[in-house]
Amino acid sequence: MTSAPMTGKPAPVRSGSILAPTPHMLRRRRSETRFRLYGIVAIVISLSILAVMLVTIFGNGYGAFRQAKLTFPVTLDAQVLDPKGNRQREEMVKVTTVGYAKVLTQSFRAELTARGIDTADLSDKDIAALVSKDAPGVLRAQVLADTSLVGQTIPMSVLAGGRIDGFLKGRVTMESARLDSNINPEQLQFAERLQQAGILGLHWNVAFLTNPDASDQRPEAAGLGVAILGSLYMMILVAVMCVPVGVAASIYLEEFAPKNRWTDLIEVNVANLAAVPSIVFGILGLAVFINFAGLPQSSSLVGALVISLRTLPTVIIATRASIRAVPPSIRDAALGVGASRMQTVFHHVLPLAMPGILTGTILGLAVALGDTAPLLLIGMVAFVDNYPGTPVDGFLDPATALPVQVYSWATRSDPAFIERSNGAIIVLLGFLLVMNVAAIILRRRFERRW
């Protein structure tokens, strides 16, 4: 036994020791440091791009959830709205929106006179242009729903014109008004006086989520009601048609199908279908479901059939991956205690694979919700301002979808539709966020450890 001197100094490192940093080790450490730096830079760039995208979308689309409205009392002149004085809806329905526009203009001007607001620099046409062209139709529907209102003075909150709405949101300026045939600077100055008087103001626009689409003449009245309902119908049909077929096909291919050239061919084709551009499925749907089968164009059923074809390979691949992730020991143990092949799959394998199956299915449906190209080819880009009926008949009625509505508004020239296009993107992102959160919750709810 030898004793080393206790000098308090570390022992010298011998040449060739693993503790000595060799040039190769130094290069490897520098390489690892650079790789970590690259990863951090990539994450920062990705988050920055995401932040810019979200700020741009929310900044441009937030205005769609607020709308300029004019609030003033409206006197429902019986001589104009009910000339015969019988208060019969069958007779009053003959009065068009022209008569109701006259009533609105008269009441609006009377309110301005009562408030002492000077209108000398504006003509009757300029004053009437401040009110949305959608307002007479809204008032007509309200009166026809309750004919006893005729002859009364009721408070009304009607939409202002699209240019006035853009002026309150900063989209329209005095300079742009001088070049715009739909508005002039005098009307904008008058709008400022109305805002100071409390007649004009921005209010929460709940109707953006409930109203149908509107024409180019009244962009302030356009809403997502038909698109939201159409997307809901399509997702219901896609879930009913796609999920059972996809899960059943996955179970058969993974657990029961013999391993031969035919199953290999099926697997290759499923993988290839998942990589096919979505517009190809739109062409297929146009040729098969509309031209050959004769199903109604731009209906939720045709859209769901096309989206199901697009989503089915994704569901099959995700489900097979979840089933394959279950350890073989689970199957061996079940078979070892006497369970049949069917009992092994449905009592042991599927419950353990269920979190992955649900997650993959919901994420597949979320991708399908945002798919646009196939829906454009089957006519869902058409202008639809009537709500589809209730299920099941409503599945065959004309409808549109959220991504298609975004595309439709983005291609229109009026800046108000661009704002609404960004607002529709916000709503679509909200639906996708809800579906992704649901996938996480279900995965944790059904997760089992082995």
C-alpha positions in Angstrom: 0.0 0.0 0.0 1.3 3.3 -1.1 0.4 6.8 0.2 0.1 9.9 -2.1 1.4 13.1 -0.7 -1.5 15.4 0.5 -0.5 18.6 -1.2 -4.1 19.9 -1.8 -3.4 20.2 -5.6 -5.3 18.2 -8.2 -3.5 15.4 -9.6 -2.0 16.1 -13.1 -4.0 14.8 -16.0 -2.0 12.3 -18.0 -1.8 12.6 -21.7 -4.5 10.5 -23.4 -6.8 10.6 -20.4 -10.6 10.9 -21.0 -10.5 14.0 -18.8 -8.2 15.9 -21.1 -10.1 17.9 -23.8 -8.8 16.6 -27.1 -9.2 18.7 -30.3 -11.9 16.3 -31.5 -13.9 16.7 -28.2 -13.6 20.5 -28.5 -14.9 20.4 -32.1 -17.8 18.2 -31.0 -18.7 20.6 -28.2 -18.6 23.6 -30.5 -20.7 21.7 -33.0 -23.3 20.9 -30.2 -23.3 24.5 -29.1 -23.9 25.7 -32.7 -26.7 23.1 -33.1 -28.5 24.3 -30.0 -28.1 27.9 -31.2 -29.6 26.9 -34.6 -32.5 25.4 -32.8 -33.1 28.4 -30.7 -32.9 30.7 -33.7 -35.4 28.5 -35.6 -37.9 28.6 -32.8 -37.5 32.3 -32.4 -38.1 32.8 -36.2 -41.1 30.5 -36.2 -42.7 32.2 -33.2 -42.0 35.6 -34.8 -43.7 34.7 -38.0 -46.6 33.3 -36.1 -46.9 36.4 -34.0 -46.8 38.7 -37.1 -49.4 36.6 -38.8 -51.7 36.6 -35.7 -51.2 40.3 -35.1 -52.0 41.1 -38.8 -55.1 38.9 -38.9 -56.5 40.2 -35.5 -55.5 43.8 -36.3 -57.3 43.7 -39.7 -60.2 41.5 -38.6 -61.1 42.9 -35.2 -63.2 45.6 -36.8 -65.6 43.0 -38.2 -66.9 42.3 -34.7 -67.8 46.0 -34.3 -70.2 47.9 -36.5 -71.2 51.5 -36.9 -74.9 52.0 -36.1 -77.3 54.9 -36.1 -79.7 55.1 -33.2 -82.9 57.2 -33.6 -86.7 56.9 -33.2 -88.6 55.8 -36.2 -92.2 56.8 -36.8 -94.0 54.0 -38.7 -96.3 56.1 -41.0 -99.5 54.2 -41.5 -100.2 56.0 -44.8 -97.0 54.7 -46.3 -96.8 51.2 -44.7 -100.5 50.3 -44.6 -102.5 52.5 -47.1 -105.7 50.5 -46.6 -105.5 50.6 -42.8 -106.6 47.0 -42.3 -103.4 45.9 -40.6 -103.5 42.7 -42.7 -100.1 41.2 -43.4 -101.2 40.0 -46.9 -101.9 43.6 -47.9 -98.8 45.2 -46.1 -96.4 42.8 -47.8 -97.1 44.6 -51.1 -95.1 47.6 -49.7 -91.5 47.2 -50.8 -88.4 48.4 -49.1 -88.6 51.6 -51.1 -91.5 52.7 -48.8 -89.6 51.6 -45.7 -86.6 53.6 -46.9 -88.8 56.6 -47.2 -90.0 56.2 -43.6 -86.4 55.8 -42.3 -85.2 58.9 -44.1 -88.1 61.0 -42.8 -87.6 59.8 -39.2 -83.9 60.3 -39.5 -84.2 63.9 -40.8 -86.9 64.6 -38.1 -84.5 63.5 -35.4 -81.7 65.7 -36.8 -84.1 68.7 -36.8 -85.2 67.9 -33.2 -81.5 67.7 -32.1 -80.7 71.0 -33.8 -78.1 69.4 -36.1 -77.5 71.5 -39.2 -78.0 69.7 -42.5 -77.9 72.6 -44.9 -74.8 71.4 -46.6 -76.2 68.0 -47.4 -79.0 66.9 -49.8 -81.6 64.4 -48.9 -79.7 61.8 -51.0 -76.5 62.4 -49.0 -78.4 62.0 -45.7 -80.1 58.8 -46.9 -76.7 57.4 -48.0 -75.6 57.5 -44.4 -78.0 54.7 -43.6 -77.2 51.2 -44.8 -79.3 49.8 -47.7 -79.9 46.8 -45.5 -81.9 48.9 -42.9 -85.2 49.1 -44.9 -85.3 45.3 -45.3 -84.7 44.8 -41.5 -87.4 47.3 -40.7 -89.8 45.7 -43.2 -89.3 42.2 -41.6 -89.9 43.6 -38.2 -93.1 45.3 -39.1 -94.4 42.3 -41.0 -93.7 40.1 -38.0 -95.8 42.4 -35.8 -98.2 44.6 -37.8 -99.5 46.3 -34.6 -96.3 48.5 -34.7 -97.7 50.5 -37.6 -98.6 54.0 -36.5 -96.2 53.9 -33.5 -92.8 55.5 -32.9 -90.2 52.9 -32.0 -86.5 53.1 -31.2 -84.3 51.7 -33.9 -80.6 50.9 -34.2 -79.8 50.5 -37.8 -76.6 49.9 -39.7 -74.7 52.8 -41.1 -73.3 52.7 -44.6 -70.1 50.8 -45.3 -68.1 54.0 -45.9 -69.3 55.6 -42.7 -68.3 52.4 -40.8 -64.9 52.5 -42.5 -64.5 56.2 -41.5 -65.1 55.4 -37.8 -62.6 52.5 -38.0 -60.0 54.6 -39.8 -60.3 52.7 -43.1 -61.8 55.7 -44.9 -60.2 59.2 -44.7 -61.1 62.6 -46.0 -58.4 62.2 -48.7 -59.9 58.9 -49.9 -63.4 60.3 -49.8 -62.5 63.0 -52.4 -61.7 60.1 -54.8 -64.6 58.0 -53.9 -67.9 58.2 -55.8 -69.8 56.6 -52.9 -68.9 59.2 -50.2 -67.8 62.8 -50.0 -65.9 64.7 -47.3 -69.1 66.6 -46.3 -70.8 63.4 -45.3 -67.8 62.4 -43.2 -67.8 65.7 -41.5 -71.5 65.3 -40.8 -70.8 61.8 -39.5 -68.4 63.3 -36.9 -71.2 65.6 -35.8 -73.6 62.6 -35.5 -71.0 60.8 -33.4 -70.6 63.8 -31.1 -74.4 63.9 -30.7 -74.6 60.2 -29.7 -76.6 59.2 -32.8 -73.7 57.4 -34.5 -71.3 55.0 -32.8 -69.6 51.6 -32.9 -71.3 48.7 -31.3 -70.6 45.0 -30.9 -71.6 43.2 -34.1 -73.1 39.9 -33.0 -74.9 39.7 -36.4 -71.5 39.1 -38.0 -71.8 35.5 -36.7 -75.5 35.1 -37.5 -76.3 37.0 -40.7 -76.0 35.5 -44.1 -73.7 36.9 -46.8 -74.7 40.2 -48.4 -74.3 41.8 -51.8 -71.5 44.2 -52.8 -73.9 47.1 -52.2 -74.2 46.4 -48.5 -71.0 44.9 -47.1 -71.8 46.1 -43.6 -74.6 43.5 -43.4 -72.5 40.5 -44.5 -72.2 37.7 -41.9 -71.0 34.2 -41.4 -74.3 32.5 -40.4 -74.7 30.4 -43.6 -71.0 29.5 -43.6 -70.9 28.4 -40.0 -74.0 26.3 -40.4 -72.7 24.8 -43.6 -69.4 23.9 -42.0 -71.2 22.4 -39.1 -73.3 20.2 -41.4 -70.2 19.1 -43.3 -68.3 18.2 -40.2 -71.2 16.1 -38.9 -71.5 14.2 -42.1 -67.7 13.8 -42.4 -67.5 12.4 -38.9 -70.4 10.0 -39.6 -69.0 8.8 -42.9 -65.3 9.0 -42.4 -64.5 8.0 -38.8 -66.3 4.5 -38.7 -64.9 3.5 -42.1 -61.4 4.8 -41.3 -61.2 3.1 -37.9 -62.7 -0.2 -39.2 -60.3 -0.3 -42.1 -57.4 0.4 -39.8 -58.3 -2.4 -37.4 -58.7 -4.9 -40.2 -55.4 -3.9 -42.0 -53.4 -3.9 -38.7 -54.9 -6.9 -36.8 -56.7 -9.2 -39.2 -55.5 -8.8 -42.8 -53.0 -11.3 -44.1 -49.6 -9.9 -45.0 -49.4 -10.4 -48.7 -49.0 -8.4 -51.9 -52.6 -7.2 -51.9 -52.5 -5.7 -48.4 -49.1 -4.2 -49.4 -50.8 -2.6 -52.4 -53.6 -1.3 -50.3 -51.2 0.3 -47.8 -49.2 1.9 -50.6 -52.4 3.4 -52.1 -53.6 4.7 -48.8 -50.2 6.5 -48.3 -50.4 7.8 -51.8 -54.0 9.1 -51.3 -52.9 11.0 -48.3 -50.3 12.9 -50.4 -52.7 13.7 -53.3 -53.5 17.4 -53.6 -56.9 18.3 -52.3 -58.0 19.9 -55.6 -57.9 16.5 -57.2 -60.6 15.3 -54.9 -62.6 18.3 -55.9 -62.4 17.3 -59.5 -63.4 13.7 -58.5 -66.4 15.0 -56.6 -67.5 17.2 -59.5 -67.3 14.3 -61.9 -68.8 11.6 -59.7 -71.1 13.1 -57.2 -72.5 16.0 -59.3 -72.2 15.1 -63.0 -72.7 11.4 -62.6 -74.8 10.9 -59.5 -76.8 14.1 -59.9 -76.5 15.3 -56.3 -77.3 19.0 -55.9 -74.4 21.4 -56.5 -72.9 23.3 -53.5 -74.8 21.2 -51.0 -73.3 20.2 -47.6 -73.7 16.5 -48.6 -71.5 16.8 -51.7 -69.0 18.9 -49.7 -68.9 16.2 -47.0 -68.4 13.4 -49.5 -65.5 15.2 -51.1 -63.9 16.1 -47.7 -64.4 12.5 -46.5 -62.4 11.2 -49.4 -59.7 13.7 -48.6 -59.7 12.9 -44.8 -60.1 9.1 -44.9 -56.4 8.3 -45.6 -55.3 10.6 -42.8 -57.7 8.9 -40.3 -56.5 5.4 -41.4 -52.8 6.3 -41.1 -53.3 7.9 -37.6 -55.4 5.0 -36.4 -53.0 2.4 -37.6 -50.1 4.2 -36.0 -52.0 4.3 -32.6 -52.8 0.6 -32.9 -49.3 -0.3 -33.8 -48.0 1.6 -30.8 -49.7 -0.9 -28.4 -46.9 -3.3 -27.2 -47.2 -6.8 -28.6 -47.0 -8.1 -25.0 -50.6 -6.9 -24.4 -51.8 -9.1 -27.3 -49.7 -12.0 -26.2 -51.0 -11.8 -22.6 -54.6 -11.6 -23.7 -54.2 -14.5 -26.0 -52.4 -16.4 -23.4 -55.3 -16.3 -20.9 -57.7 -17.6 -23.5 -59.1 -14.4 -25.2 -60.1 -14.7 -28.8 -58.6 -12.5 -31.5 -61.7 -10.3 -31.5 -61.7 -10.0 -27.7 -58.0 -9.1 -27.7 -58.5 -6.3 -30.2 -61.7 -4.8 -28.8 -61.1 -5.4 -25.1 -57.4 -4.6 -24.8 -55.8 -3.1 -27.9 -58.5 -0.5 -28.8 -58.9 0.9 -25.3 -55.1 1.5 -25.1 -55.0 2.9 -28.7 -58.1 5.1 -28.2 -56.2 8.3 -27.1 -54.2 8.3 -30.3 -57.2 7.4 -32.5 -59.3 10.2 -31.1 -56.4 12.7 -31.4 -55.7 11.7 -35.0 -59.3 11.7 -36.0 -60.0 15.2 -34.5 -56.9 16.7 -36.0 -57.9 15.1 -39.3 -61.3 16.8 -39.1 -59.6 20.1 -38.1 -57.6 19.9 -41.3 -60.7 19.1 -43.3 -62.5 22.1 -41.8 -59.9 24.4 -43.3 -59.7 22.8 -46.7 -60.9 25.0 -49.5 -59.8 23.8 -52.9 -62.2 20.9 -53.3 -65.2 23.0 -52.2 -64.5 25.6 -54.8 -64.8 23.0 -57.6 -68.2 21.7 -56.4 -69.8 25.2 -56.4 -69.7 26.1 -52.8 -68.2 29.4 -53.7 -71.6 30.5 -55.1 -73.3 33.4 -53.4 -75.7 31.9 -50.8 -77.9 34.2 -48.7 -80.5 31.7 -47.5 -79.9 29.4 -44.5 -80.0 25.6 -45.2 -82.9 23.8 -43.7 -82.8 21.5 -40.7 -81.3 18.1 -40.9 -81.8 15.8 -42.8 -83.3 17.8 -45.7 -80.9 20.7 -45.0 -78.0 18.6 -46.0 -79.1 18.9 -49.7 -79.7 22.7 -49.6 -77.2 25.1 -51.0 -74.6 26.2 -48.4 -71.1 27.5 -48.1 -68.3 26.9 -45.6 -66.0 29.1 -43.6 -62.8 28.7 -45.7 -64.8 29.3 -48.9 -66.4 32.4 -47.3 -62.9 33.7 -46.5 -61.9 33.2 -50.1 -65.1 34.8 -51.5 -64.7 38.0 -49.4 -61.0 38.3 -50.1 -61.7 38.4 -53.8 -64.2 41.3 -53.6 -63.1 44.8 -54.2 -64.7 46.7 -51.3 -62.3 47.1 -48.4 -65.1 46.2 -46.0 -65.1 42.7 -47.3 -61.3 42.4 -46.7 -62.0 43.3 -43.1 -64.7 40.7 -42.9 -62.4 38.1 -44.5 -59.9 38.6 -41.7 -62.8 38.4 -39.2 -63.8 35.1 -40.7 -60.3 33.8 -40.4 -60.4 34.6 -36.7 -63.6 32.6 -36.3 -62.1 29.7 -38.3 -59.0 29.8 -36.0 -61.3 29.7 -33.0 -63.0 26.6 -34.3 -59.6 24.9 -35.0 -58.4 25.9 -31.5 -61.5 24.3 -29.9 -61.0 21.1 -31.9 -57.3 20.9 -30.9 -58.1 21.5 -27.3 -60.8 18.8 -27.5 -58.2 16.4 -28.9 -55.8 17.1 -26.0 -58.6 16.7 -23.4 -59.8 13.4 -24.9 -56.3 12.1 -25.2 -55.6 12.8 -21.5 -59.1 11.5 -20.5 -58.7 8.1 -22.2 -54.9 7.8 -21.7 -53.9 4.6 -20.0 -50.4 3.6 -19.0 -48.9 0.1 -19.2 
